[in-house]
Amino acid sequence: MRAARRTENWRPEGKRRLRIRDPRAAAFSALLAVLGATITAIGLRTDDALPPPALAWESVPAPSLPPRTKPAKRLHPSTPDRLDIPAIGVHTAITAIGLRDDGTLDTPPLRSDAPAGWYRGSPTPGEPGPAIIVGHVDTARDGPAVFFRLRELKAGDTFSVRRTDRSVARFRVVKVASYPKKAFPSAEVYGDTPGPSLRLITCGGSFDRDRGSYRSNIVVFAALIP
């Protein structure tokens, strides 16, 4: 992603009451309003515009995962430490990120070699609910970053997340979508899901030179492989 000197908050339109399935999900859902309302700026690069030095990032909408015909596989909690996406050549460490004092989502360091960031307020990959992993697309100084090719993923592609207990959670892409930042549906992206799921998020779309940010976000929706 490009160097982001100013941030923009995620301000999704509207909120929807979520059904909480367990205490951990309840705690996570309590943060949806914060995440849906605000998030830190991250610069991203697209193929339809060359961004200037300062970029900003926000999140993207997501469809519901398909209904399951059998009980979903689930893993016990374990912090993720590595992400491997062979289809786009991503092999990166994962760092845990939280919220800043102003309630916005923190991000990994703004470098092309920075790792992806797992939001520790979300489930760990493999637990019920949506785990959230974000990453930069590039920086003005160094060029392409960890999620530069994220938009190239397709439904059916598989990837894995290694966890600190040495277990590996494998996921299959359900959908890849680009959404205008002004219409980001936080309830669908961050809301409860029938089984373990994962969202990979970065920026995309055309670049708004006046605002110094991209107009859209790329979201990859994935489900745990049973």
C-alpha positions in Angstrom: 0.0 0.0 0.0 1.0 3.6 -0.3 2.2 5.6 2.7 -0.9 6.8 4.6 -0.4 10.0 6.4 -4.0 10.5 7.1 -6.6 8.1 8.0 -10.2 7.7 7.1 -12.8 5.9 9.2 -15.0 3.2 7.9 -18.6 4.5 8.1 -20.9 1.8 6.8 -24.5 2.7 6.2 -27.0 1.4 8.7 -26.7 -1.3 11.4 -28.5 -4.6 11.9 -29.1 -6.5 15.1 -27.0 -9.7 15.2 -27.9 -13.0 16.8 -25.1 -14.0 19.2 -24.4 -17.8 19.4 -21.9 -17.9 22.2 -20.1 -15.6 24.7 -17.1 -15.1 22.5 -19.3 -14.2 19.6 -21.2 -11.9 21.9 -18.0 -10.1 22.8 -17.0 -9.9 19.2 -20.3 -8.5 18.0 -20.1 -5.8 20.6 -17.1 -4.5 18.7 -19.0 -4.4 15.3 -20.3 -1.0 15.9 -16.8 0.3 16.5 -15.3 -1.6 13.5 -18.2 -0.7 11.3 -18.0 3.0 12.2 -14.2 3.5 12.2 -11.0 1.9 10.9 -7.5 3.0 10.3 -6.2 4.2 6.9 -4.1 1.9 4.8 -2.8 2.7 1.3 -3.5 0.4 -1.6 -2.6 0.2 -5.3 -4.9 -0.6 -8.2 -4.3 -1.2 -11.9 -6.5 1.7 -13.0 -4.7 4.6 -11.2 -1.2 5.4 -9.9 -1.7 6.8 -6.4 0.2 9.7 -5.0 2.3 9.3 -1.8 -0.7 9.3 0.7 -3.4 6.6 0.4 -6.2 5.5 2.7 -7.9 2.2 3.1 -11.3 1.1 4.3 -13.2 -2.2 4.3 -15.6 -4.0 1.9 -19.0 -5.7 1.9 -19.5 -9.5 2.0 -22.2 -11.9 1.0 -23.6 -14.6 3.4 -21.8 -17.9 3.3 -23.8 -20.7 1.7 -26.0 -22.9 4.0 -24.3 -26.0 5.3 -25.8 -29.5 5.1 -23.9 -30.9 7.9 -22.4 -29.7 11.2 -19.5 -27.4 10.6 -16.0 -28.4 11.5 -14.4 -26.2 14.1 -11.1 -25.8 15.8 -10.3 -24.7 19.3 -8.8 -21.2 19.8 -5.2 -20.7 18.7 -3.5 -17.5 17.6 -2.6 -17.5 13.8 1.1 -17.0 13.0 1.4 -17.7 9.2 -0.7 -17.3 6.1 0.0 -19.2 2.8 -2.0 -18.5 -0.4 -0.3 -20.4 -3.2 -2.6 -19.1 -5.9 -1.2 -15.6 -5.6 2.2 -16.3 -4.1 1.5 -15.1 -0.6 3.6 -16.6 2.2 3.6 -14.3 5.2 3.8 -14.1 8.9 0.7 -12.9 10.7 0.9 -10.2 13.5 -1.9 -9.6 15.9 -3.5 -6.1 15.8 -6.1 -4.4 18.0 -7.8 -1.0 18.2 -6.2 2.4 18.6 -7.2 4.9 21.3 -9.6 6.6 19.0 -11.4 3.3 18.3 -10.0 2.7 14.8 -8.5 -0.6 13.8 -4.7 -0.7 14.0 -2.6 -2.0 11.1 0.7 -3.7 10.4 3.7 -1.5 9.8 3.5 0.5 6.6 6.2 -1.3 4.7 6.1 -3.5 1.6 7.5 -6.4 3.6 5.0 -5.9 6.5 3.1 -9.1 7.5 -0.7 -9.5 7.3 -2.6 -8.5 10.5 -5.2 -10.6 12.3 -7.6 -8.6 14.4 -7.4 -10.1 17.8 -11.0 -9.1 18.6 -12.2 -11.6 16.0 -12.3 -15.4 16.3 -9.0 -17.2 15.6 -9.1 -18.9 12.2 -10.9 -22.2 12.5 -13.2 -21.1 15.3 -16.9 -20.4 14.6 -17.5 -16.9 13.2 -15.5 -14.7 10.9 -11.8 -14.3 11.5 -10.5 -11.0 10.1 -7.1 -10.6 8.4 -6.1 -7.3 6.7 -3.0 -6.3 4.7 -1.4 -3.5 2.7 -1.5 -3.6 -1.0 1.6 -1.5 -1.5 3.5 1.6 -0.3 4.5 4.7 -2.2 8.2 4.1 -1.3 8.5 0.4 -1.7 5.8 -0.7 -4.2 3.7 -3.9 -4.0 3.0 -5.3 -0.5 1.5 -8.5 1.0 -2.0 -8.2 -0.5 -1.1 -6.7 -3.8 -2.5 -9.6 -5.7 -5.5 -10.3 -3.4 -8.0 -9.3 -6.1 -6.7 -12.2 -8.3 -8.2 -14.9 -6.1 -11.2 -16.8 -7.4 -13.9 -18.9 -5.8 -12.6 -22.4 -5.2 -9.0 -21.3 -4.5 -7.6 -22.7 -1.2 -5.2 -21.4 1.3 -4.0 -22.2 4.8 -3.4 -20.5 8.1 -0.9 -22.0 10.5 -1.6 -21.5 14.2 0.6 -21.3 17.2 -0.5 -24.8 18.5 1.0 -26.1 15.2 -2.4 -26.9 13.8 -3.3 -25.7 10.3 -6.7 -24.3 9.3 -7.5 -24.7 5.6 -9.9 -22.5 3.8 -11.7 -22.4 0.5 -12.6 -19.1 -1.2 -16.3 -18.6 -1.5 -16.3 -15.2 -3.2 -14.1 -12.2 -4.0 -15.8 -8.9 -4.2 -15.1 -5.2 -4.6 -17.3 -2.7 -2.8 -17.5 1.1 -2.7 -16.3 2.2 0.7 -19.4 4.4 1.1 -21.6 1.3 0.9 -19.6 -1.1 3.1 -22.0 -3.6 4.8 -20.2 -4.2 8.1 -23.0 -6.5 9.5 -22.4 -9.0 6.6 -18.6 -8.8 6.8 -18.2 -8.9 10.6 -21.5 -10.5 11.6 -21.9 -14.1 12.9 -21.6 -17.0 10.4 -23.0 -20.6 10.5 -19.5 -22.0 10.9 -15.8 -21.0 10.9 -15.0 -18.4 8.2 -12.4 -15.9 7.2 -12.3 -12.5 5.6 -9.2 -11.1 3.9 -9.5 -7.4 3.4 -7.5 -4.8 1.5 -8.1 -1.7 -0.7 -8.9 -1.5 -4.4 -11.0 0.2 -7.1 -10.2 3.5 -8.7 -8.0 6.1 -6.9 -9.5 9.4 -5.7 -6.7 11.9 -6.1 -8.6 14.7 -4.4 -9.0 12.6 -1.2 -5.8 10.7 -1.6 -7.5 7.3 -1.1 -9.0 4.4 -3.0 -12.7 4.4 -3.6 -13.3 0.7 -2.9 -12.1 -2.3 -0.9 -11.4 -5.9 -1.9 -12.8 -8.6 0.4 -12.2 -12.3 0.1 -14.8 -14.5 1.8 -13.6 -18.0 2.7 -15.0 -20.9 4.6 -13.1 -23.6 6.6 -12.6 -26.8 4.7 -14.3 -29.7 6.6 
